[in-house]
Amino acid sequence: MLEGLEKMLAKGVDNALLRFGLGKGYLDQRDYARAAEHLQRCVEQDPGYSAAWKLLGKARQGQGDLDGARRAWEQGIAAAQSHGDKQAEKEMTVFLRKLDKAAPAG
């Protein structure tokens, strides 16, 4: 699946849905850096794409970039709220809570 999507991208097709597919595919393979790259492009193309923000946060978390994960989820929550996407809003709120619990108290 990823190979086909990469070929489309190489041919000049570039849109949020394609980038989301690539990002999710790489995230599923635990290739967090490539996932984050594609998901970042996705949300640049469609800032209201709450599912992409959610996965971008997961990719950043996988890279160990907890601040980046927090920023992605915060922006994702705002995007979800503006589109009435209650489920995505709830999920990202839970992710943020878990991030806060895991963070060492400074």
Secondary structure, 3 states (H helix, E strand, C coil): CHHHHHHHHHCCCCCHHHHHHHHHHHHHCCCHHHHHHHHHHHHHHCCCCHHHHHHHHHHHHHCCCHHHHHHHHHHHHHHHHHHCCHHHHHHHHHHHHHHHHHCCCC
